[in-house]
């Protein structure tokens, strides 16, 4: 079963369990929100609204309230010494469609339980030290960085550069005189 609903001036074609971004809608993460402007309900028989389908709603669970990427609006009129730079971050709501309801039915009051992610088991402290002790497995200088020191290759390069800087200007000055 699918539905086409309207929110925030845009139309979305959705089915159950779809996840999508819509313009900001009031609601905390975990709440169920309803969208009443359903334009089409499809499935076995397609029902078109004129302009909306009577008694049809789309229920969705709010997953997150967030802001999109920064958008810069820069306008320049060349040779006129005129520039304008404005920007904003559009707010959006991430939702998961839970139900498509018809005939004036009410959505279930709670969101369906989601399976929780199980964190992978952490290695024991002895295993972590043993794995870090093998210098062939890690990148060169990684063992020195873990101990708090600097890798030898980088410090030697810095010493050569600083010696060259000290010799360079003094040597040139002596040759000019």
LINPETA-V914598 format. One record per residue. N is the residue number from 1. PHI is phi as a letter, one per 40 degrees, with the letter a starting at -180 (999 if undefined). BURIAL is + if it has 24 or more other ideal C-beta (glycine too) atoms within 12 Angstrom, else -. D_LAST is the distance of its C-alpha to the last C-alpha in Angstrom with 1 decimal. Layout:
[[N & PHI & BURIAL & D_LAST] [N & PHI & BURIAL & D_LAST]]
This chain:
[[1 & 999 & + & 90.8] [2 & b & + & 88.2] [3 & a & + & 87.8] [4 & b & + & 85.8] [5 & b & + & 85.0] [6 & b & + & 83.1] [7 & a & + & 80.6] [8 & g & - & 77.8] [9 & g & - & 78.7] [10 & b & - & 78.2] [11 & b & - & 80.7] [12 & b & + & 80.4] [13 & c & - & 82.5] [14 & b & + & 82.9] [15 & b & - & 84.9] [16 & c & - & 85.4] [17 & g & - & 82.4] [18 & c & + & 79.9] [19 & b & - & 76.6] [20 & a & + & 75.0] [21 & c & + & 72.8] [22 & b & + & 74.6] [23 & d & - & 73.6] [24 & d & - & 73.8] [25 & b & + & 77.3] [26 & c & - & 78.5] [27 & i & - & 79.0] [28 & c & - & 77.4] [29 & d & - & 76.4] [30 & h & - & 79.7] [31 & c & + & 82.0] [32 & b & + & 84.2] [33 & b & + & 83.9] [34 & b & + & 86.4] [35 & b & + & 85.8] [36 & c & - & 89.0] [37 & c & + & 88.1] [38 & c & + & 89.0] [39 & c & + & 89.4] [40 & a & + & 90.6] [41 & b & + & 92.0] [42 & b & - & 92.3] [43 & i & - & 93.8] [44 & c & - & 97.2] [45 & b & - & 98.0] [46 & c & - & 95.4] [47 & b & + & 96.1] [48 & c & - & 94.5] [49 & c & - & 94.2] [50 & b & - & 95.2] [51 & c & - & 92.6] [52 & b & - & 92.4] [53 & c & + & 94.6] [54 & c & - & 97.0] [55 & g & - & 96.8] [56 & b & + & 93.7] [57 & a & + & 90.6] [58 & b & + & 87.6] [59 & b & + & 86.6] [60 & a & + & 83.1] [61 & c & + & 81.2] [62 & c & + & 78.0] [63 & c & + & 75.3] [64 & a & + & 72.2] [65 & b & - & 71.1] [66 & a & - & 67.5] [67 & b & - & 65.1] [68 & c & - & 63.7] [69 & c & - & 60.2] [70 & c & - & 58.3] [71 & b & - & 59.1] [72 & b & - & 56.9] [73 & b & - & 58.5] [74 & b & - & 55.7] [75 & b & - & 56.8] [76 & b & - & 54.6] [77 & b & - & 55.7] [78 & c & - & 53.1] [79 & g & - & 52.0] [80 & b & - & 54.1] [81 & f & - & 51.5] [82 & b & - & 54.1] [83 & b & - & 53.5] [84 & a & - & 55.6] [85 & b & - & 54.9] [86 & b & - & 57.7] [87 & a & - & 58.4] [88 & a & - & 61.0] [89 & b & - & 62.2] [90 & c & - & 65.8] [91 & c & - & 68.1] [92 & a & - & 70.4] [93 & b & + & 73.0] [94 & c & + & 73.3] [95 & b & + & 77.0] [96 & b & + & 79.3] [97 & c & + & 82.6] [98 & c & + & 85.4] [99 & a & + & 88.6] [100 & b & + & 90.0] [101 & b & + & 93.1] [102 & b & + & 96.1] [103 & f & - & 99.4] [104 & g & - & 98.0] [105 & c & - & 97.2] [106 & c & - & 94.9] [107 & c & + & 91.8] [108 & c & - & 91.8] [109 & c & - & 90.4] [110 & b & - & 88.0] [111 & c & + & 85.2] [112 & c & - & 86.0] [113 & c & - & 84.5] [114 & b & - & 81.3] [115 & c & - & 80.5] [116 & c & - & 77.7] [117 & c & - & 74.7] [118 & b & - & 74.6] [119 & c & - & 71.2] [120 & c & - & 70.4] [121 & c & - & 70.8] [122 & c & - & 67.7] [123 & c & - & 66.8] [124 & c & - & 67.4] [125 & c & - & 64.5] [126 & c & - & 64.8] [127 & c & - & 64.7] [128 & c & - & 61.6] [129 & c & - & 59.7] [130 & c & - & 60.9] [131 & c & - & 59.7] [132 & c & - & 56.2] [133 & c & - & 55.9] [134 & c & - & 55.9] [135 & c & - & 52.2] [136 & c & - & 53.2] [137 & c & - & 55.0] [138 & c & - & 52.2] [139 & c & - & 48.8] [140 & d & - & 45.9] [141 & g & - & 44.7] [142 & c & - & 47.9] [143 & c & - & 49.2] [144 & c & - & 46.1] [145 & c & - & 46.2] [146 & c & - & 49.9] [147 & c & - & 49.1] [148 & h & - & 46.7] [149 & c & - & 43.5] [150 & c & - & 40.9] [151 & c & - & 41.1] [152 & c & - & 38.9] [153 & c & - & 37.5] [154 & c & - & 36.0] [155 & c & - & 34.5] [156 & c & - & 32.7] [157 & c & - & 31.2] [158 & c & - & 29.9] [159 & c & - & 28.3] [160 & c & - & 26.4] [161 & c & - & 25.2] [162 & c & - & 24.1] [163 & c & - & 22.2] [164 & c & - & 20.5] [165 & c & - & 19.5] [166 & c & - & 18.1] [167 & c & - & 16.0] [168 & d & - & 15.0] [169 & c & - & 12.9] [170 & c & - & 11.3] [171 & c & - & 10.5] [172 & c & - & 9.1] [173 & c & - & 6.7] [174 & c & - & 5.5] [175 & c & - & 5.6] [176 & c & - & 3.8] [177 & c & - & 0.0]]
